[in-house]
Amino acid sequence: MKRLEGKVAVVTGGNSGIGLAAAKRLQEEGARVAISGRNAKTLEEAVKTIGNGVLAVQSDVAKPADLDKLYAAVSQKFGKIDVLFVNAGIYKFVPFAATTEGLYDELFDIDHLEYFGGRRNRRHQRHGLCRDQGCFAVVHKIDRRRIGGPRDSRECGQSGSN
């Protein structure tokens, strides 16, 4: 028996990069896998790569209605979630002084709120999508501050710098 046999895993941003690799590995370990992403074409390609019963849902984690659509599709096809791999994210190289409120909101909503909630109220938990003992969340975010350099919008948003 494989380690994740009978488990349900959801990977946001599972249509490319690390998310795709994680989804593929979770399935190899026996999990029933659902992936989400904003791009229909890359989702279709990911399904071909992962194969064997993966559920792909086109959704934007920054949009509450899309998160509801994702969790409804997972619930209908697989039931409750055992593993939530929070991977969707974006980064735009913008100096802090040039960061607009709209850009900050976009970065923060995608990179932080998809799991931790604030306005999202941990949708996967509120909808009762985790098994009784809860679900294990893997929050994957690369520290992009080293990429963007000092005083970029991401650094200041995460650390409270000004």
C-alpha positions in Angstrom: 0.0 0.0 0.0 1.2 3.5 -0.9 1.7 6.1 1.9 -1.2 8.3 0.7 -3.5 5.6 -0.5 -7.1 6.7 0.0 -6.1 10.3 0.9 -7.3 13.4 -1.0 -4.8 16.1 -1.9 -5.6 19.6 -3.3 -2.7 21.6 -4.9 -3.4 25.2 -5.7 -1.2 26.4 -8.5 -0.8 22.7 -9.5 -0.7 23.5 -13.2 3.0 24.3 -13.4 6.3 24.4 -11.7 6.6 23.2 -8.1 2.8 22.8 -7.8 2.8 20.4 -10.8 5.7 18.4 -9.4 4.0 18.2 -6.0 0.7 17.1 -7.5 2.5 14.4 -9.5 4.3 13.1 -6.5 1.2 13.1 -4.3 -0.5 11.0 -6.9 2.5 8.6 -7.2 2.2 8.2 -3.4 -1.5 7.1 -3.9 -3.5 10.3 -3.2 -6.5 11.3 -5.3 -5.4 14.7 -6.5 -7.1 17.9 -7.5 -5.2 20.8 -8.9 -6.2 24.4 -9.6 -4.8 27.2 -11.7 -5.9 30.3 -13.6 -4.8 29.2 -17.0 -7.0 26.6 -18.8 -4.2 25.6 -21.3 -1.6 24.8 -18.6 -4.3 23.0 -16.6 -5.0 20.8 -19.6 -1.3 20.1 -20.0 -0.9 19.3 -16.3 -3.7 16.8 -16.5 -1.9 15.0 -19.3 1.3 15.1 -17.3 -0.2 13.8 -14.1 -2.8 11.6 -15.7 -4.9 8.9 -14.0 -8.0 10.7 -12.6 -6.6 14.1 -11.6 -9.3 16.7 -11.1 -8.4 20.1 -12.6 -10.4 23.2 -11.7 -9.8 26.5 -13.3 -9.8 29.0 -10.5 -8.2 32.1 -9.1 -7.3 31.8 -5.4 -7.7 35.6 -5.0 -11.5 35.3 -5.8 -13.7 33.9 -3.1 -16.2 32.5 -5.6 -13.5 30.6 -7.4 -12.3 29.1 -4.1 -15.8 28.0 -3.5 -16.0 26.5 -7.0 -12.7 24.6 -6.4 -13.8 23.2 -3.0 -17.3 22.3 -4.3 -15.7 20.3 -7.2 -13.3 18.5 -4.9 -16.0 17.7 -2.4 -18.3 16.3 -5.1 -15.6 14.2 -6.8 -13.4 13.1 -3.8 -15.0 14.0 -0.5 -13.0 15.6 2.3 -9.5 16.9 2.0 -6.5 15.3 3.8 -3.7 17.4 2.3 -3.9 21.0 1.1 -0.8 22.2 -0.7 -1.0 26.0 -0.9 1.2 26.8 -3.8 -0.5 29.4 -6.0 1.4 32.7 -6.0 2.7 35.5 -8.1 5.4 38.1 -7.9 5.8 41.4 -9.7 9.0 43.3 -9.4 7.9 46.7 -8.4 9.9 49.2 -6.2 8.1 50.0 -3.0 7.6 53.6 -4.0 5.8 52.5 -7.1 3.5 50.0 -5.5 -0.2 50.8 -5.9 -2.8 49.7 -3.4 -4.3 47.5 -6.2 -1.0 45.8 -6.8 -0.5 45.2 -3.1 -4.0 43.8 -2.7 -3.4 41.5 -5.7 -0.1 40.2 -4.3 -1.4 39.8 -0.8 -4.7 38.1 -1.8 -3.0 35.5 -4.0 0.1 34.8 -1.9 -1.4 34.9 1.6 -5.1 34.8 1.8 -5.7 31.6 -0.1 -5.1 29.7 3.1 -4.6 31.9 6.1 -7.8 33.5 5.5 -8.7 36.9 6.8 -11.5 37.6 4.4 -11.5 34.0 3.2 -12.3 32.6 6.7 -10.4 29.4 5.8 -13.0 28.4 3.3 -11.9 24.7 3.2 -12.6 24.5 7.0 -15.8 26.6 7.0 -17.3 24.3 4.3 -16.4 21.2 6.3 -14.0 20.0 3.7 -11.3 18.6 6.0 -11.7 15.2 7.5 -12.8 15.0 11.1 -9.2 15.1 12.4 -8.4 18.1 10.1 -6.3 18.4 7.0 -2.6 18.8 6.7 -1.7 22.1 5.0 1.6 22.5 3.2 2.1 26.2 2.6 4.7 26.6 -0.1 6.0 30.1 -0.6 9.5 30.9 -1.7 11.1 33.9 0.0 11.3 36.1 -3.0 12.8 39.0 -1.1 16.2 37.7 -2.1 15.1 37.9 -5.7 13.5 41.3 -5.7 16.1 43.0 -3.6 15.6 45.4 -0.7 12.6 47.7 -0.4 10.5 46.0 -3.0 6.7 45.8 -2.5 6.8 42.2 -1.4 9.4 42.7 1.3 7.7 45.6 2.8 4.3 43.8 2.7 5.7 40.8 4.5 7.9 42.4 7.1 6.1 45.6 7.9 9.2 47.6 6.7 8.7 51.1 5.4 
